[in-house]
């Protein structure tokens, strides 16, 4: 039986496979590994340093930076002594950082580099609780409250490892283990309190779903402030013994992916959409015999993966075709994008267009869509290997109850459901009822086979001037089926009809500008086609092509790439008003 907490599981891995690689870091000479015993000892040293500083159970340590060993070791080191780690998205502004540091009352913050330190320093006068800034390796700053990583670790040298292990054994699984700050689409971020039991139970469930083992590898690159990446980088690998590679950064991720060729890969829809756009562009260059081979392979890939998704066997004739397609196309294409060894590919955190899933499946890369939220420790439903249906977010996890309320809201109950929001009883009461049901805020429906389809978000519901309630999610997803549209925002609240703002893939932007009239005609034709799939009140009557993609710099996207509708409406008010000017 697995240990009841993630820190205890780390110690168990260090005991049972001390010399096996736990994580890898890219240096000038390639990837270097740290063993499970080294990992556990590094975490103990962080715990000791935090104790030496005087941190007590229930206090908070914040972490600000990209995915690195210091990030996870601070996280686990805090957890090990009942101190609560809280990640801050690396894209947060100084003002947003100040809010989280003050809300959490964190006396210590770990920052990656001088740029992140500068953001904290900018608001230091507004941070009465902050006593110490720790920098990750490679950054040295001459400042009275700032200390480098090695000096920080040295402060705990007098504390014995056995003392830390005793504290780990004494952890109450029902205690808060971590705070996940929401990305704040509708206001200031809230601190989701997840218990040790939440994390351990969810990790067990996730590992069992995909049969993860110590033979698996993954690439850590998405923000560790998000519960999904924490599951893939921390909790599931520590539970299963799988090995993690830390990407050098989001820009280097594609190259790192090709080097690592992981067996498990998690991507938000934006990542998969970029794969789709890049591969599509290259495949369009194929001609003659090569084009015929690609078409043959894609037909076979689509057929094979459709059967696999239903858990059905591949017949002898199709098996022969598949082997040929693999030899000629898949065995070359998949390693070229880093998917040579991939056996589990997952998409989550936001909706993904079914045509992206179908396209990748035709190339023998099946992407399993997951649905959940921070308040549910990550996954709630999942498209299981052998039981997958594109366009849905899968079936409920074993041990999790999911039901649809009378108004269509998805309700969740189980050991994955959070303790509540830190310092916010009102929001907790509005989200978590006395029976333990989590009110997700999402709208959905189940089909007869138990697959869940997300139909929208309650707070995103558009109420037209005619009083019709419209969920924009599916309309936006349909708009993004166009090869060139990367983002779509449906407008129409208190308006006479629906309109849309659409942004273009950077790869297609130059092409669009070269022949604007043809491009707009192409989009109009697409809009006309998708309108036929929806009720008349859901038809998009007008659209505006934006001059750039929506981004975080202008406040339009959260760090997890969710659209902040209010900001989009404010930023593009003139363009929106122009569509309703007549």
Secondary structure, DSSP 8 states (H G I E B T S, - for coil): ---SSHHHHHHHHHHHSTTSEEEEEEETTEEEEEEHHHHHHHHHHHHHHHHHHT--TT-EEEEESSS-HHHHHHHHHHHHTT-EEEEE-TT--HHHHHHHHHHHT-SEEEESSHHHHHHHHHTGGG-TT--EEEE-TT-----TTEEEHHHHHHTTTTS-HHHHHHHHHT--TTSEEEEEE---SSSS--EEEEEHHHHHHHHHHHHHHHT--TT-EEEE-S-TTSHHHHIIIIIHHHHHT-EEEE-S-TTTHHHHHHHH--SEEEEEHHHHHHHHHHHHHHHTT--HHHHHHHHHHHHHHHHHHHHHHTT----HHHHHHHHHHIIIIIHHHHHHTT-SS-SEEEEESS---HHHHHHHHHTT--EEEEEEEGGGTEEEEE-BTTB--TTS--EE-TT-EEEE-TTSEEEEESTTS--EETT-HHHHHHHB-TT--EEEEEEEEE-TTS-EEEEEEGGG-EE-TT--EE--HHHHHHHTTSTTEEEEEEE-TTSSSEEEEEEE-HHHHHHHHHTHHHHHHHHHHHHHHHHTTS-GGG-EEEEEE-SS---TTTT-B-TT--B-HHHHHHHTHHHHHHHT--
